[in-house]
Amino acid sequence: MSMDVTFLGTGAAYPSPTRGASALVLRCEGECWLFDCGEGTQTQLMKSQLKAGRITKIFITHLHGDHFFGLPGLLCTISLQSGSTVTKQPIEIYGPVGLRDFIWRTMELSHTELVFPYVVHELVPTVDQCPTEELKESVQVNETDSPPKEGQGRTILLDSEENSYLLVDDEQFVVKAFRLFHRIPSFGFSVLEKKRPGKLNAQKLKDLGVPPGPAYGKLKNGISVVLENGVTISPQDVLKKPIVGRKICILGDCSGVVDDGGVKLCFEADLLVHEATLDDTQMDKAKEHGHSTPQMAAAFAKLCQAKRLVLTHFSQRYKPAALAREGEADAIVELKKQAESVLDLQEVTLAEDFMVISIPIKK
């Protein structure tokens, strides 16, 4: 099963000609999950190989404009491109309390009626995720005034034992959110692919006398079969070791995690995406504004024993090396060096718009 991440926007604060506002897509077998949707995300999608109509889930890390101002426009474009007769499943949208109200009021004020259904699930933050004065009370939308295409979403509370929020648990994936510290409540997301049955051992099947055909499919799906001679063959008799699932972790803006939920969920992540807004010489300024530097991001990756660290959400002063003018390239290269110095020179990737990173199946 192929899986990859496409970075649509890797800049902080606002979109620029060299870096779009925050957005990335996790693609698995054609289905697309969007993480953050800054202004201009739909244009970035059009420039990429991705299709907006393939988006089935949207995750918003926090409610700063450079992470979600592109959402209403994207939803409208998907609606326009969907045609008049739509039978698709609702788009599931996850984000902090207030996101549902934002979408509802935007659609109401613009007299927009989406042709497809959607559901907004809101995460309730805790008081220790931001400065006290920035924690606003949630605004509840009057249910009777909800848009006709909006389904009933969940209000998701912190599981205090796990220190996380359970968002998705289906046949293929478990998605959980964890708390980050920022100027306003911010979240990270852990996407864990569930274990899959191992391949059938052809030699064992032959030795045990299992005839090719429907019996193979049953065994592959975990169902025992009885042969004509009365012998029962169990899946564990003929299956190789299960295929361990992949783990992708994507953090929103932060100067750190709250408690140990993030560390546990990101442990041994195959891909860890972390912001690095400013370089290490400006660490105090970064922390003051609830952001991270390369060394801060790398320290978290090291703590989690992440297999690969990708830095993103750079201040617009740090242009991609290929697009930088003379003398500007050194700044972005220095960010890479700062992170790698913490990770004992383990390679760190600096995200650029339209960069695609594949996450191979574990062997």
Sine and cosine of phi, psi and omega as CSV:
sin_phi,cos_phi,sin_psi,cos_psi,sin_omega,cos_omega
0.00,0.00,0.90,-0.44,-0.03,-1.00
-0.95,0.31,0.55,-0.84,0.02,-1.00
-0.51,-0.86,0.75,-0.67,0.05,-1.00
-0.49,-0.87,0.30,-0.95,0.03,-1.00
-0.88,-0.48,0.77,-0.64,0.07,-1.00
-0.92,-0.40,0.83,-0.56,0.04,-1.00
-1.00,0.05,0.87,-0.49,0.01,-1.00
-1.00,-0.10,-0.53,0.85,0.01,-1.00
-0.56,-0.83,0.79,-0.61,-0.12,-0.99
-0.83,-0.56,0.21,0.98,-0.04,-1.00
-0.97,-0.23,0.32,-0.95,0.02,-1.00
-0.98,-0.18,0.46,-0.89,0.19,-0.98
0.97,0.24,-0.75,0.66,-0.06,-1.00
-0.33,-0.94,0.37,-0.93,0.05,-1.00
-0.97,0.22,0.55,-0.84,0.05,-1.00
-0.70,-0.71,0.14,-0.99,0.03,-1.00
-0.88,0.47,-0.35,0.94,-0.05,-1.00
-0.97,-0.24,-0.39,0.92,0.03,-1.00
-0.57,-0.82,0.82,-0.57,0.07,-1.00
-0.97,0.24,0.19,-0.98,0.07,-1.00
-0.95,0.31,0.30,-0.95,-0.19,-0.98
-0.81,0.59,0.80,-0.60,0.11,-0.99
-0.08,-1.00,0.65,-0.76,0.17,-0.99
-0.52,-0.86,0.38,-0.93,-0.03,-1.00
-0.84,-0.55,0.78,-0.63,0.17,-0.99
-0.99,-0.13,0.87,-0.49,-0.05,-1.00
-0.92,-0.39,0.74,-0.67,0.03,-1.00
-0.65,-0.76,0.92,-0.39,-0.01,-1.00
0.79,0.61,0.68,0.74,0.09,-1.00
1.00,0.00,-0.40,0.92,0.04,-1.00
-0.99,0.15,0.66,-0.75,-0.08,-1.00
-0.88,-0.47,0.73,-0.69,0.12,-0.99
-0.90,-0.43,0.81,-0.59,-0.04,-1.00
-0.99,-0.15,0.76,-0.65,0.05,-1.00
-0.92,-0.40,0.92,-0.38,-0.09,-1.00
0.92,0.38,0.43,-0.90,-0.12,-0.99
-0.47,-0.88,0.94,0.34,0.01,-1.00
-0.92,0.38,0.18,-0.98,0.01,-1.00
-0.81,0.58,0.75,-0.66,0.03,-1.00
1.00,0.01,0.06,1.00,-0.03,-1.00
-0.87,0.50,-0.64,0.77,-0.04,-1.00
-0.90,0.43,-0.55,0.83,0.07,-1.00
-0.92,0.39,-0.65,0.76,0.05,-1.00
-0.89,0.46,-0.63,0.78,0.06,-1.00
-0.86,0.51,-0.68,0.73,-0.02,-1.00
-0.91,0.42,-0.49,0.87,0.01,-1.00
-0.99,0.16,-0.26,0.97,-0.04,-1.00
-1.00,-0.07,-0.06,-1.00,0.05,-1.00
-1.00,0.02,0.06,1.00,-0.06,-1.00
-1.00,0.03,0.38,-0.93,0.03,-1.00
-0.90,-0.43,0.81,-0.58,-0.01,-1.00
-0.86,0.51,-0.55,0.83,-0.02,-1.00
-0.92,0.39,-0.21,0.98,0.01,-1.00
-1.00,0.05,-0.12,0.99,-0.04,-1.00
-0.95,0.30,0.83,-0.55,0.00,-1.00
-0.91,-0.41,-0.38,0.93,0.02,-1.00
-0.65,-0.76,0.58,-0.81,0.03,-1.00
-0.76,-0.65,0.75,-0.66,-0.01,-1.00
-0.86,-0.52,0.84,-0.55,0.01,-1.00
-0.95,-0.32,0.83,-0.55,-0.08,-1.00
-0.96,0.29,-0.63,0.77,0.01,-1.00
-0.26,-0.97,0.19,-0.98,-0.16,-0.99
-0.99,-0.16,0.76,0.66,0.26,-0.97
-0.99,-0.10,0.61,-0.79,-0.17,-0.99
-0.81,0.58,-0.58,0.82,-0.04,-1.00
-0.95,0.30,0.03,1.00,0.03,-1.00
-0.89,-0.46,-0.18,0.98,-0.01,-1.00
-0.49,-0.87,0.06,1.00,0.03,-1.00
-0.92,0.39,-0.29,0.96,0.02,-1.00
-1.00,0.09,-0.08,1.00,-0.12,-0.99
-0.93,0.38,-0.74,0.67,0.00,-1.00
-0.85,0.52,-0.69,0.72,0.00,-1.00
-0.90,0.44,-0.64,0.77,0.02,-1.00
-0.90,0.44,-0.70,0.72,0.02,-1.00
-0.88,0.48,-0.65,0.76,0.02,-1.00
-0.90,0.43,-0.67,0.75,0.00,-1.00
-0.91,0.41,-0.68,0.74,0.07,-1.00
-0.86,0.51,-0.64,0.77,0.01,-1.00
-0.90,0.44,-0.71,0.70,-0.01,-1.00
-0.90,0.44,-0.56,0.83,-0.04,-1.00
-1.00,0.08,-0.08,1.00,-0.09,-1.00
-1.00,0.06,-0.32,0.95,-0.07,-1.00
1.00,0.10,0.04,-1.00,-0.11,-0.99
-1.00,0.10,-0.45,0.89,-0.02,-1.00
-0.95,-0.32,0.97,-0.26,-0.07,-1.00
-0.86,-0.52,0.79,-0.62,0.02,-1.00
-0.87,-0.49,0.20,0.98,-0.09,-1.00
-0.93,0.38,0.36,-0.93,0.08,-1.00
-0.92,0.40,0.45,-0.90,0.01,-1.00
-0.87,0.50,0.57,-0.82,0.18,-0.98
-0.97,0.25,0.81,-0.59,-0.01,-1.00
-1.00,-0.04,0.82,-0.57,-0.03,-1.00
-0.88,-0.47,0.78,-0.62,-0.03,-1.00
-0.86,-0.52,0.67,-0.74,0.04,-1.00
-0.01,-1.00,0.03,-1.00,-0.04,-1.00
-0.91,0.42,0.34,-0.94,0.09,-1.00
-0.81,0.59,0.72,-0.69,-0.06,-1.00
0.93,-0.38,-0.37,0.93,-0.03,-1.00
-0.92,0.40,-0.66,0.75,-0.02,-1.00
-0.89,0.45,-0.67,0.74,0.00,-1.00
-0.90,0.44,-0.64,0.76,0.01,-1.00
-0.87,0.49,-0.75,0.66,-0.01,-1.00
-0.89,0.45,-0.72,0.70,-0.04,-1.00
-0.86,0.51,-0.75,0.67,-0.06,-1.00
-0.94,0.35,-0.58,0.82,0.05,-1.00
-0.89,0.46,-0.72,0.70,0.02,-1.00
-0.91,0.41,-0.62,0.79,-0.01,-1.00
-0.92,0.40,-0.75,0.66,-0.06,-1.00
-0.92,0.38,-0.50,0.87,-0.01,-1.00
-1.00,-0.08,0.08,1.00,0.00,-1.00
0.80,0.59,0.69,0.72,-0.03,-1.00
-0.99,-0.13,0.72,-0.69,0.11,-0.99
-0.85,-0.53,0.94,-0.34,0.03,-1.00
-0.96,0.30,0.57,-0.82,-0.03,-1.00
-1.00,0.04,-0.20,0.98,-0.01,-1.00
-0.93,-0.37,0.43,-0.90,0.04,-1.00
-0.98,0.18,0.47,-0.88,0.09,-1.00
-0.57,-0.82,0.36,-0.93,0.00,-1.00
-0.70,-0.71,0.72,-0.69,0.03,-1.00
-0.94,-0.34,0.85,-0.53,0.06,-1.00
-0.95,-0.30,0.82,-0.57,-0.10,-1.00
-0.96,-0.29,0.71,-0.70,0.06,-1.00
-1.00,-0.05,0.78,-0.63,0.00,-1.00
-1.00,0.01,0.89,-0.45,-0.04,-1.00
-0.97,0.25,0.16,-0.99,0.08,-1.00
-0.93,-0.36,0.27,-0.96,-0.14,-0.99
-0.93,0.38,-0.30,0.95,-0.07,-1.00
-1.00,-0.09,0.28,0.96,-0.01,-1.00
-1.00,-0.07,-0.13,0.99,-0.03,-1.00
-0.27,-0.96,0.19,-0.98,0.10,-0.99
-0.82,0.57,0.63,-0.78,-0.11,-0.99
-0.80,0.60,-0.65,0.76,-0.07,-1.00
-0.93,0.36,-0.25,0.97,-0.02,-1.00
-1.00,-0.09,-0.11,0.99,-0.03,-1.00
-1.00,0.08,0.98,-0.21,-0.03,-1.00
-1.00,0.03,0.48,-0.88,0.09,-1.00
-0.94,0.33,0.53,-0.85,-0.02,-1.00
-0.95,0.32,0.52,-0.85,0.05,-1.00
-0.96,-0.29,0.84,-0.54,-0.03,-1.00
-1.00,-0.07,0.72,-0.70,0.05,-1.00
-0.99,0.13,0.68,-0.73,0.07,-1.00
-0.90,0.44,0.87,-0.49,-0.08,-1.00
-0.85,0.53,-0.56,0.83,-0.06,-1.00
-0.94,0.33,-0.32,0.95,-0.01,-1.00
-0.98,-0.17,0.08,1.00,-0.04,-1.00
-0.90,0.44,0.55,-0.84,0.03,-1.00
-0.85,0.53,0.53,-0.85,-0.06,-1.00
-0.89,0.46,-0.44,0.90,-0.04,-1.00
-1.00,-0.02,-0.03,1.00,-0.03,-1.00
-1.00,0.01,0.83,-0.56,0.06,-1.00
-1.00,0.10,0.14,-0.99,0.00,-1.00
-0.98,0.21,0.92,-0.40,0.00,-1.00
-1.00,-0.02,0.13,-0.99,0.00,-1.00
-0.99,-0.12,0.49,-0.87,0.22,-0.97
-0.98,-0.21,0.92,-0.40,-0.19,-0.98
-0.97,-0.24,0.86,-0.51,-0.01,-1.00
-0.99,-0.15,0.37,-0.93,0.04,-1.00
-0.91,0.41,0.75,-0.66,0.18,-0.98
-0.99,0.14,0.97,-0.25,-0.14,-0.99
-0.91,0.41,-0.44,0.90,0.03,-1.00
-0.97,0.25,-0.66,0.75,-0.02,-1.00
-1.00,0.04,-0.26,0.97,-0.07,-1.00
0.85,0.53,0.66,0.75,-0.03,-1.00
-0.41,-0.91,0.11,-0.99,0.03,-1.00
-0.87,-0.49,0.81,-0.59,0.04,-1.00
-1.00,0.06,0.88,-0.47,-0.05,-1.00
-0.97,-0.24,-0.73,0.68,-0.08,-1.00
-0.69,-0.73,0.68,-0.73,0.12,-0.99
-0.51,-0.86,1.00,-0.03,-0.02,-1.00
-0.86,-0.52,-0.28,-0.96,-0.07,-1.00
-0.91,0.42,-0.47,0.88,-0.11,-0.99
-0.96,-0.29,-0.59,0.81,-0.18,-0.98
-0.72,-0.70,0.44,-0.90,0.25,-0.97
-0.86,-0.52,0.83,-0.56,0.03,-1.00
-0.89,-0.46,0.81,-0.59,0.04,-1.00
-0.80,-0.61,0.46,-0.89,0.08,-1.00
-0.94,-0.35,0.46,-0.89,0.06,-1.00
-0.68,-0.73,0.35,-0.94,-0.15,-0.99
-1.00,0.10,0.64,-0.77,0.08,-1.00
-0.84,-0.55,0.37,-0.93,0.08,-1.00
-0.98,-0.21,0.80,-0.59,-0.02,-1.00
-0.49,-0.87,-0.10,-0.99,0.02,-1.00
-0.93,0.36,-0.46,0.89,0.16,-0.99
-0.75,-0.66,0.27,-0.96,-0.03,-1.00
-0.82,0.57,0.78,-0.63,-0.03,-1.00
-0.73,-0.69,0.43,-0.90,-0.08,-1.00
-0.72,-0.69,0.40,-0.92,0.20,-0.98
-0.91,-0.41,0.34,-0.94,-0.03,-1.00
-0.80,-0.61,0.70,-0.71,0.07,-1.00
-0.92,-0.40,0.85,-0.53,0.03,-1.00
-0.94,-0.35,0.92,-0.38,-0.03,-1.00
-0.92,-0.40,0.87,-0.50,0.08,-1.00
-0.98,0.22,0.76,-0.65,-0.01,-1.00
-0.95,0.32,0.42,-0.91,0.06,-1.00
-0.86,0.51,0.58,-0.82,0.06,-1.00
-0.89,-0.46,0.49,-0.87,-0.01,-1.00
-0.85,0.53,0.58,-0.81,0.05,-1.00
-0.94,0.34,0.15,-0.99,0.00,-1.00
-0.95,0.31,0.41,-0.91,0.07,-1.00
-0.94,0.33,0.66,-0.75,0.05,-1.00
-1.00,0.03,0.98,-0.21,-0.10,-0.99
-0.85,0.52,-0.63,0.77,-0.03,-1.00
-0.91,0.41,-0.67,0.75,0.01,-1.00
-0.91,0.41,-0.64,0.77,0.04,-1.00
-0.85,0.53,-0.69,0.73,-0.01,-1.00
-0.92,0.39,-0.70,0.71,-0.03,-1.00
-0.89,0.45,-0.56,0.83,-0.03,-1.00
-1.00,0.06,-0.08,1.00,0.06,-1.00
0.98,0.21,0.47,0.88,0.03,-1.00
-0.99,0.13,0.88,-0.48,-0.04,-1.00
-0.96,0.29,0.61,-0.79,0.07,-1.00
-0.86,0.52,0.54,-0.84,0.01,-1.00
0.70,-0.71,-0.51,-0.86,-0.07,-1.00
-0.84,0.54,-0.50,0.87,-0.02,-1.00
-0.87,0.50,-0.58,0.82,0.02,-1.00
-0.87,0.49,-0.72,0.70,-0.02,-1.00
-0.89,0.45,-0.66,0.75,0.01,-1.00
-0.89,0.45,-0.72,0.69,0.00,-1.00
-0.89,0.46,-0.65,0.76,0.02,-1.00
-0.88,0.48,-0.56,0.83,-0.02,-1.00
-1.00,-0.01,0.20,0.98,0.09,-1.00
1.00,0.06,0.32,0.95,-0.05,-1.00
-0.94,-0.35,0.77,-0.64,0.04,-1.00
-0.94,0.33,0.46,-0.89,0.04,-1.00
-0.79,-0.61,0.47,-0.88,0.04,-1.00
-0.93,-0.36,0.84,-0.55,0.00,-1.00
-0.98,0.22,0.20,-0.98,-0.02,-1.00
-0.87,0.49,-0.45,0.89,0.01,-1.00
-1.00,0.09,0.10,1.00,0.05,-1.00
1.00,0.02,-0.05,1.00,0.00,-1.00
-0.98,0.20,0.74,-0.67,0.03,-1.00
-1.00,-0.05,0.79,-0.61,0.04,-1.00
-0.95,-0.30,0.85,-0.53,0.02,-1.00
-1.00,-0.06,0.46,-0.89,0.02,-1.00
-0.81,0.59,-0.65,0.76,-0.04,-1.00
-0.91,0.42,-0.28,0.96,0.03,-1.00
-0.96,0.29,-0.46,0.89,-0.17,-0.99
-0.80,-0.60,-0.04,1.00,-0.01,-1.00
-0.99,-0.12,0.63,-0.78,0.12,-0.99
-0.97,0.25,0.02,-1.00,-0.05,-1.00
-0.85,0.52,0.60,-0.80,0.04,-1.00
-0.86,0.52,0.49,-0.87,0.03,-1.00
-1.00,0.06,0.89,-0.46,-0.03,-1.00
-0.92,0.38,0.68,-0.73,-0.03,-1.00
-0.96,0.27,0.37,-0.93,0.04,-1.00
-1.00,0.02,0.40,-0.92,-0.01,-1.00
-0.76,-0.65,0.81,-0.59,0.04,-1.00
-0.85,-0.52,0.77,-0.63,-0.02,-1.00
-0.83,-0.55,0.76,-0.65,-0.08,-1.00
-0.79,-0.61,0.88,-0.48,-0.04,-1.00
-0.98,-0.22,0.62,-0.79,0.13,-0.99
-0.99,0.15,-0.15,-0.99,0.01,-1.00
-0.87,0.49,0.67,-0.74,-0.02,-1.00
-0.19,-0.98,0.38,-0.92,0.21,-0.98
-0.94,-0.35,0.12,0.99,0.04,-1.00
0.27,-0.96,0.14,-0.99,0.06,-1.00
-0.99,-0.13,0.35,-0.94,0.05,-1.00
-0.98,-0.20,0.85,-0.52,-0.05,-1.00
0.87,0.50,-0.38,-0.92,-0.14,-0.99
-0.97,-0.23,0.09,1.00,-0.05,-1.00
-0.85,0.52,-0.70,0.72,-0.02,-1.00
-0.92,0.39,-0.63,0.78,0.00,-1.00
-0.90,0.44,-0.69,0.72,-0.02,-1.00
-0.92,0.40,-0.68,0.73,-0.04,-1.00
-0.95,0.32,-0.49,0.87,-0.03,-1.00
-1.00,-0.05,0.02,1.00,-0.06,-1.00
-0.87,0.49,0.81,-0.59,0.00,-1.00
0.84,0.54,0.58,0.81,0.07,-1.00
-0.89,0.47,0.65,-0.76,0.06,-1.00
-0.95,0.31,-0.51,0.86,0.04,-1.00
-0.58,-0.81,0.83,-0.56,0.03,-1.00
-0.88,-0.48,0.88,-0.48,0.01,-1.00
-0.97,-0.25,0.87,-0.49,-0.12,-0.99
-0.72,-0.69,0.61,-0.79,0.03,-1.00
-0.96,0.28,0.47,-0.88,0.10,-0.99
-0.51,-0.86,0.98,0.20,-0.16,-0.99
-0.92,0.39,-0.67,0.75,-0.06,-1.00
-0.78,-0.62,0.30,-0.96,0.01,-1.00
-0.98,0.17,0.15,-0.99,-0.14,-0.99
-0.92,0.39,-0.36,0.93,0.05,-1.00
-0.94,0.35,-0.24,0.97,0.00,-1.00
-0.90,-0.44,0.55,0.83,-0.07,-1.00
-0.87,0.49,-0.66,0.75,-0.01,-1.00
-0.88,0.47,-0.67,0.74,0.03,-1.00
-0.91,0.41,-0.66,0.76,0.02,-1.00
-0.87,0.49,-0.75,0.66,-0.01,-1.00
-0.89,0.45,-0.63,0.78,0.00,-1.00
-0.85,0.52,-0.56,0.83,-0.02,-1.00
-0.98,-0.18,0.20,0.98,0.07,-1.00
0.97,0.25,0.51,0.86,-0.03,-1.00
-0.86,-0.51,0.05,-1.00,-0.04,-1.00
-0.86,-0.52,0.29,-0.96,0.11,-0.99
-0.91,-0.42,0.15,-0.99,0.01,-1.00
-0.83,0.56,-0.68,0.73,-0.01,-1.00
-0.92,0.40,-0.59,0.81,0.04,-1.00
-0.91,0.42,-0.69,0.73,0.02,-1.00
-0.90,0.43,-0.68,0.73,-0.02,-1.00
-0.92,0.40,-0.58,0.81,0.03,-1.00
-0.89,0.45,-0.63,0.78,0.05,-1.00
-0.92,0.38,-0.68,0.74,0.02,-1.00
-0.88,0.48,-0.64,0.77,0.01,-1.00
-0.92,0.40,-0.66,0.75,0.02,-1.00
-0.88,0.48,-0.62,0.79,-0.02,-1.00
-1.00,0.10,-0.14,0.99,-0.08,-1.00
0.84,0.54,0.65,0.76,0.02,-1.00
-0.91,0.41,0.59,-0.80,-0.05,-1.00
-0.98,0.18,-0.49,0.87,0.01,-1.00
-0.53,-0.85,0.77,-0.64,0.02,-1.00
-0.95,-0.31,0.76,-0.65,0.09,-1.00
-0.86,-0.51,0.83,-0.56,0.03,-1.00
-1.00,-0.06,0.59,-0.81,0.01,-1.00
-0.48,-0.88,-0.14,-0.99,0.02,-1.00
0.85,0.52,0.80,0.60,-0.01,-1.00
-1.00,0.08,0.58,-0.81,0.19,-0.98
-0.80,0.60,0.58,-0.81,-0.07,-1.00
-0.90,0.43,-0.17,0.99,0.07,-1.00
-0.94,0.33,-0.38,0.92,-0.02,-1.00
-1.00,-0.08,1.00,-0.05,-0.04,-1.00
-0.99,0.11,0.50,-0.87,0.08,-1.00
-0.81,0.59,0.60,-0.80,-0.09,-1.00
-0.81,0.59,-0.64,0.77,-0.05,-1.00
-0.94,0.35,-0.36,0.93,-0.06,-1.00
-0.95,-0.30,-0.04,1.00,-0.06,-1.00
-0.97,0.23,0.55,-0.84,0.10,-0.99
-0.98,0.22,0.10,-1.00,-0.01,-1.00
-0.85,0.52,0.80,-0.60,0.01,-1.00
1.00,-0.06,-0.32,0.95,-0.03,-1.00
-1.00,0.08,-0.42,0.91,-0.08,-1.00
-0.90,0.43,-0.50,0.87,-0.04,-1.00
-0.87,0.49,-0.54,0.84,-0.07,-1.00
-0.90,0.43,-0.71,0.70,-0.02,-1.00
-0.95,0.30,-0.57,0.82,0.04,-1.00
-0.90,0.43,-0.58,0.81,0.00,-1.00
-0.90,0.43,-0.58,0.82,0.05,-1.00
-0.86,0.50,-0.68,0.74,0.01,-1.00
-0.89,0.46,-0.71,0.71,-0.01,-1.00
-0.89,0.45,-0.64,0.77,-0.02,-1.00
-0.89,0.46,-0.68,0.74,0.01,-1.00
-0.93,0.36,-0.69,0.73,-0.05,-1.00
-0.92,0.39,-0.43,0.90,0.02,-1.00
-0.91,0.41,-0.47,0.88,0.03,-1.00
-0.99,0.16,-0.54,0.84,-0.09,-1.00
-1.00,-0.09,0.43,0.90,0.03,-1.00
0.80,0.60,0.68,0.73,0.06,-1.00
0.93,0.38,0.23,0.97,0.17,-0.99
-0.88,0.48,0.69,-0.72,-0.11,-0.99
-0.90,0.44,0.70,-0.71,0.06,-1.00
-0.90,-0.43,0.65,-0.76,-0.01,-1.00
-0.98,-0.20,0.73,-0.68,0.11,-0.99
-0.99,-0.14,0.90,-0.44,-0.07,-1.00
-0.93,0.37,0.58,-0.81,0.13,-0.99
-0.75,-0.66,0.42,-0.91,0.02,-1.00
-0.84,0.54,0.74,-0.67,0.03,-1.00
0.97,0.24,0.11,0.99,0.13,-0.99
-0.92,0.40,0.68,-0.73,0.03,-1.00
-0.88,-0.48,0.80,-0.61,0.02,-1.00
-0.88,-0.48,0.85,-0.53,0.03,-1.00
-1.00,0.04,0.60,-0.80,0.08,-1.00
-0.92,-0.40,0.98,-0.19,-0.10,-0.99
-0.93,0.36,0.42,-0.91,0.07,-1.00
-0.91,0.41,0.65,-0.76,0.03,-1.00
-0.96,0.27,0.59,-0.81,-0.01,-1.00
-0.98,-0.21,0.00,0.00,0.00,0.00
